[in-house]
């Protein structure tokens, strides 16, 4: 799977970046920002899911969701 990339310039708070690198266990600004964006998107997805009316999901469907967006996701 091809990954779309965009080159951009950002002004990033150095202390915030260092804190994020430490917490996310990443190295370098690119890896840290990409990981932080992925984590933020996953967090919003989970919050929306929890706020939505619960539908009946099978254990298999829950496992699939975990592997698509969780720590075992293949695209990470």
LUMNUDO-89678 format. One line per field, with one value per residue (C-alpha): residue number from 0; residue in one letter; x, y, z. Coordinates in nm, 4 decimals. Layout:
<recs>
i = NUM,...
aa = A,...
u = X,...
v = Y,...
w = Z,...
</recs>
This chain:
<recs>
i = 0,1,2,3,4,5,6,7,8,9,10,11,12,13,14,15,16,17,18,19,20,21,22,23,24,25,26,27,28,29,30,31,32,33,34,35,36,37,38,39,40,41,42,43,44,45,46,47,48,49,50,51,52,53,54,55,56,57,58,59,60,61,62,63,64,65,66,67,68,69,70,71,72,73,74,75
aa = X,X,X,X,X,X,X,X,X,X,X,X,X,X,X,X,X,X,X,X,X,X,X,X,X,X,X,X,X,X,X,X,X,X,X,X,X,X,X,X,X,X,X,X,X,X,X,X,X,X,X,X,X,X,X,X,X,X,X,X,X,X,X,X,X,X,X,X,X,X,X,X,X,X,X,X
u = 0.0000,0.1415,0.1506,0.0763,0.3290,0.3306,0.6309,0.5500,0.7143,0.5788,0.6668,0.6564,0.7061,1.0397,0.9372,0.6063,0.7864,1.0353,0.7522,0.5611,0.8744,0.9258,0.5638,0.5183,0.8653,0.9474,1.2584,1.2640,0.9968,0.8517,0.7948,0.6608,0.4150,0.2928,0.2447,0.0694,-0.1667,-0.2448,-0.3109,-0.5335,-0.7414,-0.7795,-0.8839,-1.1566,-1.2798,-1.3030,-1.4814,-1.7337,-1.7900,-1.8483,-2.0847,-2.2904,-2.5839,-2.4350,-2.4987,-2.4494,-2.1019,-1.9629,-1.6336,-1.4876,-1.5971,-1.4445,-1.1170,-1.1173,-1.1667,-0.8798,-0.6482,-0.7518,-0.6923,-0.5276,-0.1697,-0.1725,-0.2721,-0.0724,-0.0339,0.1595
v = 0.0000,0.3354,0.6047,0.9614,1.2066,1.5829,1.7984,2.0976,2.3371,2.3680,2.5672,2.3150,2.3865,2.2154,2.1189,1.9760,1.7768,1.6397,1.5422,1.3717,1.1840,1.0577,0.9537,0.8016,0.6440,0.7874,0.9507,1.2566,1.5092,1.3238,0.9962,1.1805,1.3974,1.1030,0.8870,1.1691,1.2303,0.8575,0.8428,1.1522,1.0114,0.6767,0.8510,1.0482,0.7302,0.5507,0.8431,0.8625,0.4895,0.4997,0.7966,0.6287,0.4028,0.0653,-0.1919,-0.5581,-0.6584,-1.0070,-1.0850,-1.1392,-0.7894,-0.6355,-0.8196,-0.6935,-0.3348,-0.3710,-0.4919,-0.2165,0.0780,-0.0564,-0.1372,-0.4382,-0.2396,-0.3472,0.0025,0.1438
w = 0.0000,-0.1064,0.1569,0.0509,0.1869,0.2111,0.2842,0.5011,0.7427,1.0946,1.4012,1.6851,2.0535,2.1314,2.4859,2.3653,2.0958,2.3474,2.5831,2.3008,2.1890,2.5416,2.5921,2.2466,2.2529,1.9116,1.7740,1.5566,1.4690,1.1683,1.3515,1.6559,1.4613,1.2509,1.5604,1.7456,1.4513,1.4304,1.8062,1.7911,1.5032,1.6809,2.0026,1.8224,1.6502,1.9843,2.1519,1.8686,1.8852,2.2611,2.2245,1.9532,2.0270,2.0966,1.8331,1.8905,1.7858,1.7848,1.9532,1.6054,1.4959,1.8084,1.7427,1.3837,1.5034,1.7486,1.4753,1.2332,1.4671,1.7793,1.8698,1.6350,1.3258,1.0225,0.8725,1.1640
</recs>
